[in-house]
Amino acid sequence: MAAISSASEHLAAAGGFDGRNGMAAAEGILRRQAQRESAARTYARSLPVVPVRARGMTVEGADGRRYLDCLSGAGTLALGHNHPVVLEAIRGVLDSGAPLHVLDLATPVKDAFTTALFETLPPALAGHGRIQFCSPAGTDAVEAAIKLATTATGRDGLLAFSGAYHGMTAAALAATGDTAVRAAVRGSDAQITRLPYPYDYRCPFGVGGERGAELSARWTAHLLDDPKGGVRPPAAMLLEAVQGEGGVIPAPDGWLRRMRTITADRGIPLVVDEVQTGVGRTGTFWAVERSGIVPDVMVMSKAIGGSLPLAVIVYREELDGWLPGAHAGTFRGNQLAMAAGTATLRFVRRNALDERADSIGARMLSRLRGLAAHHACIGDVRGRGLMIGVEIVDADAEPDDYGAQPAAPHLAAQIQREALRRGLIIELGGRHGSVARLLPPLTITDEQAEAVLERLAGAIEAARTTASGAAA
């Protein structure tokens, strides 16, 4: 009873923060977090904010400050914080008396979610697809996709790409391109063949553009067909249509079509990770729609749960060779997440928020490219829809062998800090953590987009001034 009372008191206190006590309370919470939480915590280190209220794109901290949130739960919040349709859906389940925990039993809530999801999928997949509900995180769905492909093909090799990020569990982590985050998993690369992802600004072949993408495709095909190439027979190819944590790198449409052809011709299932790109974020409902490809497996999480934990894979029925219980998870029947997800999927479709993301994202990219013309520390601006990356570089250093400036992670971190001071929350990613990432909700208004750009421009100018002063 004491524990319940204590928790209730903390919640009540959270609603009562103000300018007089909020700063002290926030500092106390942050201090206790540092004392009690693991060294693995990430966002809390660079974003020392204690959120107590949020609505849409706005987050209010315990200290009374308000922020525009361009992190959106790492892309989870398609409709922003506490959208009314999401809250209504959650309350509807709670008020109905329906069970909240059902394992994988059939329920009306689950049936409605599955129907809403299939209505958004490429018809060729929706018409002959199967869905597997996984444990609640995207990495769990990646693990399920790899296991599915391994079971269906009888092979255990995996084709993955430089710069990839697929999660933190064993197989998903092995497929991730960042060697630092894989360091603790010994032997994790034993079955992985790493392929070059087309990265225009830092093209591994030194040419960029369509030519660089073509060389990447040729290299992939040649390696798979070379009997002396050392490639283990692959169970699947796993890729992102837009690399997120890798630095917001969109794959060219032609290259995606080539990967689809290469895998189909060789009987290799193509698995596309849509965990961050899905539900309208990249300007189409699913990122694969832009290129017209239909993967054999789609991995989905984040926004499909309407801000709550939910992860699934949808795949061609021919791959469905699992035995009952071959892949399970205690929390794969999250009814609240399914209700919130159904509301989100339908709201995005009904209001064409994918098209909205495409148009407002294009305007933001144009403005940011204009900003880059005045700031040599901006090496590249890229993105799709409302998945935008600004690569920060050392403008005073010599370009590398491919003509790109070296990454400037310290300057990027300073820009993130200056942005936070101006009431803007952004994430860093990419090579050396030097890409400022913008993932605003699809409900962002024109006025909010303008405010984001102004605050980011101010942060870049302030960070450059600070860096110049330190150098002097």
C-alpha positions in Angstrom: 0.0 0.0 0.0 2.9 2.3 0.8 4.4 1.8 -2.7 1.1 2.6 -4.3 0.7 5.8 -2.3 4.3 6.8 -3.1 3.7 6.3 -6.8 0.5 8.3 -6.7 2.2 11.1 -4.9 4.9 11.3 -7.5 2.3 11.4 -10.3 0.4 14.2 -8.5 3.6 16.1 -8.0 4.4 15.8 -11.7 1.3 17.7 -12.5 2.2 20.5 -10.0 5.7 21.5 -11.2 6.1 25.2 -11.6 8.9 27.8 -11.9 9.4 27.8 -8.1 10.0 24.1 -7.5 10.3 22.7 -11.0 14.0 23.2 -11.5 15.0 21.7 -8.2 12.6 18.7 -8.7 14.0 18.1 -12.2 17.6 18.2 -11.0 16.7 15.7 -8.2 15.1 13.3 -10.7 18.1 13.5 -13.1 20.5 13.0 -10.2 18.7 9.9 -9.0 18.5 8.6 -12.5 22.3 8.9 -12.9 22.7 7.1 -9.5 20.3 4.2 -10.2 20.0 3.6 -13.9 22.6 1.7 -16.0 25.5 3.2 -17.9 23.8 2.0 -21.1 21.3 4.9 -21.0 21.6 7.1 -24.0 19.1 9.8 -24.7 19.0 10.9 -21.1 22.7 11.8 -21.3 22.4 14.3 -24.2 18.8 15.4 -23.5 18.6 16.3 -19.8 14.9 16.9 -19.9 12.3 15.6 -17.4 9.0 15.5 -19.4 5.9 15.9 -17.3 3.3 16.9 -19.9 3.1 16.6 -23.7 0.6 17.2 -26.5 1.3 17.0 -30.2 4.8 18.2 -30.9 5.2 20.1 -27.6 6.8 18.7 -24.5 6.9 20.5 -21.2 9.6 19.7 -18.7 9.4 19.7 -15.0 11.3 23.0 -15.0 8.4 24.6 -16.9 10.3 24.9 -20.2 8.6 23.9 -23.4 10.3 22.1 -26.3 9.4 21.2 -29.9 10.0 17.5 -30.1 11.8 16.4 -33.3 12.8 13.1 -31.8 9.2 11.8 -31.5 10.2 8.7 -29.6 12.8 7.9 -32.3 10.1 8.1 -34.9 7.4 6.2 -32.8 5.0 9.1 -32.5 3.4 9.5 -35.9 0.7 11.7 -34.5 2.8 13.3 -31.8 2.2 13.0 -28.1 -1.3 12.2 -26.6 -3.2 12.6 -29.8 -7.0 12.6 -29.1 -7.8 9.7 -31.4 -5.2 7.6 -29.7 -6.3 8.5 -26.2 -9.9 7.8 -27.1 -9.0 4.3 -28.5 -7.1 3.5 -25.3 -9.9 4.6 -23.1 -12.4 2.7 -25.1 -10.5 -0.6 -24.4 -10.1 0.3 -20.7 -13.7 1.2 -20.3 -15.0 -1.9 -22.1 -13.7 -4.3 -19.5 -11.8 -6.3 -22.2 -8.8 -8.3 -21.1 -5.5 -6.5 -21.5 -3.3 -9.6 -21.6 -4.3 -12.4 -24.0 -1.0 -13.9 -25.4 -1.9 -14.6 -29.0 -5.6 -15.3 -28.6 -8.0 -13.8 -31.1 -9.8 -10.7 -30.0 -12.0 -8.0 -31.7 -9.3 -5.5 -31.0 -6.6 -7.6 -32.6 -8.9 -8.4 -35.6 -9.5 -4.7 -36.1 -5.8 -3.9 -36.0 -4.8 -6.6 -38.4 -7.5 -5.5 -40.8 -6.4 -1.8 -40.6 -2.8 -2.8 -41.1 -3.4 -5.0 -44.1 -5.4 -2.2 -45.7 -2.2 -0.2 -45.9 0.1 -2.8 -47.3 1.1 -3.3 -50.9 -1.7 -5.4 -52.4 0.6 -8.2 -53.6 1.6 -8.7 -50.0 -1.7 -8.1 -48.3 -3.5 -10.5 -50.6 -1.3 -13.4 -49.8 0.3 -12.5 -46.5 0.6 -13.8 -43.0 1.2 -11.8 -39.8 3.3 -12.8 -36.8 2.9 -10.7 -33.6 6.2 -10.6 -31.9 7.4 -9.4 -28.5 6.9 -5.6 -28.4 10.2 -4.1 -29.7 11.3 -3.7 -33.3 14.4 -5.7 -32.7 12.2 -8.7 -31.7 10.5 -8.5 -35.1 13.8 -8.4 -36.9 14.8 -11.6 -35.0 11.5 -13.2 -36.0 12.1 -12.2 -39.7 15.6 -13.8 -39.7 14.3 -16.9 -38.0 11.4 -17.2 -40.5 13.8 -16.9 -43.4 16.2 -19.4 -41.9 13.4 -21.9 -41.3 11.9 -21.4 -44.8 15.2 -21.7 -46.7 17.2 -24.1 -44.6 20.1 -21.6 -44.9 21.8 -19.6 -42.2 23.7 -16.8 -44.0 22.4 -13.2 -43.9 23.1 -10.3 -46.3 23.2 -7.0 -44.5 24.6 -3.5 -45.3 27.1 -1.0 -44.1 25.5 1.6 -41.9 22.5 -0.6 -41.0 20.7 -0.5 -37.7 18.2 -3.3 -36.8 18.1 -3.4 -33.0 20.0 -4.7 -30.0 19.2 -8.4 -29.8 21.6 -11.0 -31.0 20.8 -11.6 -34.7 19.5 -8.0 -35.2 22.7 -6.6 -33.6 24.9 -8.8 -35.8 23.2 -7.3 -38.9 23.8 -3.8 -37.6 26.7 -2.0 -39.2 28.0 0.0 -36.2 31.0 -2.0 -34.8 31.0 -0.1 -31.5 27.5 -1.3 -30.5 28.3 -4.9 -31.7 31.6 -5.1 -29.7 30.1 -7.0 -26.8 28.6 -9.8 -29.0 31.5 -12.1 -29.8 31.2 -14.1 -33.0 28.1 -12.1 -34.1 29.4 -11.6 -37.6 30.0 -15.3 -38.3 27.0 -15.6 -40.6 26.8 -12.0 -41.9 28.0 -10.8 -45.4 28.3 -7.1 -45.2 27.4 -5.2 -48.5 28.0 -1.6 -49.5 24.9 0.6 -49.1 24.7 3.5 -51.6 25.7 6.6 -49.6 25.9 9.5 -52.1 27.9 11.9 -49.8 30.4 9.3 -48.7 30.2 6.9 -51.6 32.4 3.8 -50.9 33.4 3.8 -54.6 34.2 7.4 -54.7 31.8 8.3 -57.5 28.3 8.8 -55.8 25.0 9.3 -57.6 23.5 6.7 -59.9 27.0 5.4 -60.7 27.8 4.6 -57.1 24.4 2.8 -56.6 25.0 0.8 -59.8 28.5 -0.3 -58.5 26.9 -1.3 -55.2 24.4 -3.5 -57.1 27.0 -5.0 -59.4 29.2 -5.8 -56.4 26.3 -7.6 -54.7 25.4 -9.7 -57.7 29.0 -10.6 -58.4 29.7 -11.6 -54.8 26.7 -13.8 -54.7 27.6 -15.5 -58.0 31.3 -16.0 -57.3 31.9 -19.5 -56.1 35.1 -18.3 -54.5 33.6 -15.2 -53.0 33.3 -16.7 -49.5 29.6 -15.9 -49.1 27.6 -18.4 -47.0 24.3 -19.3 -48.7 22.0 -16.5 -47.5 18.7 -17.1 -45.9 17.7 -13.5 -46.6 18.8 -10.0 -47.5 17.9 -7.5 -44.8 17.8 -3.8 -45.6 16.3 -0.4 -44.8 14.8 1.7 -47.6 16.1 4.7 -45.7 18.8 4.1 -43.2 17.8 5.9 -40.0 20.4 5.5 -37.3 23.0 5.2 -40.1 22.5 8.9 -40.8 19.2 9.3 -42.8 20.4 7.8 -46.0 17.7 7.2 -48.6 18.4 4.3 -51.0 17.9 5.2 -54.6 14.7 3.7 -56.1 16.6 2.1 -58.9 19.0 0.4 -56.5 16.1 -1.0 -54.4 14.6 -2.4 -57.6 17.9 -4.0 -58.4 18.1 -5.6 -54.9 14.6 -7.0 -55.5 15.6 -8.5 -58.8 18.9 -9.8 -57.5 17.2 -11.6 -54.5 14.2 -12.9 -56.5 16.5 -14.3 -59.3 18.5 -16.2 -56.7 15.7 -17.4 -54.4 16.7 -15.2 -51.5 13.9 -13.7 -49.4 14.1 -9.9 -49.2 13.4 -8.5 -45.8 12.7 -4.8 -45.5 13.0 -3.1 -42.1 10.2 -0.5 -42.0 10.4 0.0 -38.2 11.3 3.7 -38.5 10.2 4.5 -42.0 6.7 3.1 -41.9 3.2 4.8 -41.4 3.8 7.8 -43.6 7.1 9.0 -42.2 9.0 9.0 -45.6 6.2 10.5 -47.7 4.5 7.3 -48.7 2.7 5.0 -46.2 5.5 2.5 -46.4 9.0 3.5 -47.7 9.0 0.6 -50.3 6.0 2.1 -52.1 8.2 4.8 -53.6 10.3 2.3 -55.6 7.4 0.0 -56.3 9.1 -3.1 -54.8 7.2 -5.7 -52.8 9.4 -7.5 -50.2 9.0 -11.0 -49.1 8.9 -9.9 -45.4 8.2 -6.5 -43.9 9.3 -5.7 -40.4 7.1 -3.2 -38.5 7.1 -1.5 -35.1 7.3 2.0 -33.6 4.4 4.0 -35.1 2.1 1.0 -35.7 1.5 0.9 -31.9 0.3 4.4 -31.8 3.0 5.3 -29.1 2.7 1.9 -27.3 4.9 -1.2 -27.7 3.9 -3.3 -30.7 5.9 -5.2 -33.3 4.9 -7.5 -36.2 6.2 -9.0 -39.3 4.1 -9.6 -42.4 5.4 -12.1 -45.0 4.4 -14.1 -48.1 2.4 -17.1 -47.2 4.8 -19.4 -48.9 7.4 -18.7 -46.2 5.0 -19.8 -43.4 6.7 -23.0 -42.5 6.9 -22.5 -38.8 5.6 -25.1 -36.4 3.2 -24.0 -33.6 5.2 -22.2 -30.9 8.3 -21.8 -33.2 8.3 -18.1 -32.4 6.4 -16.7 -29.4 6.5 -13.9 -26.8 4.5 -13.3 -23.6 3.6 -9.7 -24.5 2.7 -10.2 -28.1 -1.0 -9.5 -27.4 -0.9 -5.9 -26.2 -4.5 -4.9 -26.6 -4.0 -1.2 -25.8 -1.2 -0.9 -28.4 -3.4 -2.6 -31.0 -6.3 -0.2 -30.3 -3.9 2.8 -30.4 -2.3 1.4 -33.5 -5.6 0.9 -35.3 -6.6 4.5 -34.5 -3.2 5.8 -35.8 -3.2 3.8 -39.0 -6.7 4.9 -39.9 -6.1 8.5 -39.0 -2.9 8.7 -41.1 -4.7 7.1 -44.1 -7.9 9.1 -43.8 -6.1 12.4 -43.5 -3.4 11.5 -46.1 -0.7 12.4 -43.6 1.9 10.6 -45.7 1.3 13.1 -48.5 1.5 15.9 -45.9 4.8 14.5 -44.8 6.1 14.5 -48.3 5.1 18.1 -49.1 6.2 19.7 -45.8 9.3 17.5 -45.7 10.3 18.8 -49.2 9.9 22.4 -48.0 12.0 21.8 -44.9 14.7 20.1 -47.0 14.8 23.0 -49.4 15.2 25.5 -46.6 17.9 23.4 -45.0 19.8 23.2 -48.2 19.6 27.0 -48.4 21.0 27.1 -44.9 23.8 24.8 -46.0 24.9 27.4 -48.6 25.7 29.8 -45.7 27.3 27.3 -43.3 30.3 25.3 -44.5 29.9 23.0 -41.6 26.9 21.5 -43.2 28.3 18.9 -45.5 25.0 17.4 -46.7 21.3 17.7 -46.3 19.1 14.7 -47.2 16.0 12.8 -46.3 12.6 11.6 -47.4 9.4 13.1 -46.1 9.7 13.9 -42.4 12.9 11.8 -41.9 15.6 14.4 -42.4 19.3 14.4 -41.8 21.8 17.3 -41.7 25.4 16.0 -41.8 27.8 18.2 -39.8 31.5 18.3 -41.0 34.8 19.9 -40.2 34.9 22.6 -42.9 38.5 23.5 -42.1 39.9 20.0 -42.6 41.1 18.5 -45.8 38.5 16.4 -47.7 38.9 12.7 -47.7 39.9 10.7 -50.8 36.3 10.8 -52.0 35.9 14.6 -51.7 33.8 14.6 -48.5 34.7 16.6 -45.4 35.5 14.7 -42.2 32.7 14.2 -39.7 32.5 16.7 -36.8 30.9 14.8 -34.0 31.9 17.4 -31.3 30.3 20.2 -33.3 27.2 18.1 -33.9 26.9 17.5 -30.2 27.3 21.2 -29.5 24.5 22.0 -32.0 22.3 19.5 -30.2 23.0 21.3 -26.9 22.3 24.7 -28.4 19.1 23.4 -30.0 17.9 22.2 -26.6 18.7 25.6 -25.1 16.4 27.1 -27.8 13.6 24.6 -27.0 14.3 22.1 -29.8 14.8 18.4 -29.2 16.8 16.7 -32.0 18.7 13.4 -32.2 22.2 12.6 -33.5 23.1 9.6 -35.6 25.2 8.6 -38.6 28.9 8.1 -39.0 30.6 9.2 -35.7 27.3 10.7 -34.5 27.7 13.7 -36.7 24.2 13.8 -38.4 21.5 16.0 -36.8 18.3 14.0 -37.3 14.8 15.5 -37.5 11.8 13.2 -37.0 8.9 15.5 -36.2 5.4 14.1 -36.0 3.3 13.9 -39.2 0.9 16.4 -37.6 3.6 19.2 -37.6 2.1 22.5 -38.6 3.6 25.0 -41.0 4.3 27.4 -38.1 6.0 24.6 -36.1 8.1 23.7 -39.1 9.2 27.3 -39.4 10.1 27.4 -35.7 12.1 24.2 -36.0 14.1 25.6 -38.8 14.7 28.9 -37.0 15.8 27.2 -33.8 18.1 24.8 -35.7 19.7 27.7 -37.7 20.3 29.6 -34.4 21.8 26.5 -32.8 24.2 26.0 -35.8 25.3 29.6 -35.7 25.8 29.5 -31.9 27.7 26.3 -32.0 30.0 27.6 -34.8 30.7 30.7 -32.8 31.5 28.7 -29.7 33.8 26.4 -31.7 35.6 29.4 -33.4 36.1 31.0 -30.0 37.6 27.8 -28.5 39.9 27.4 -31.5 41.1 31.0 -31.1 
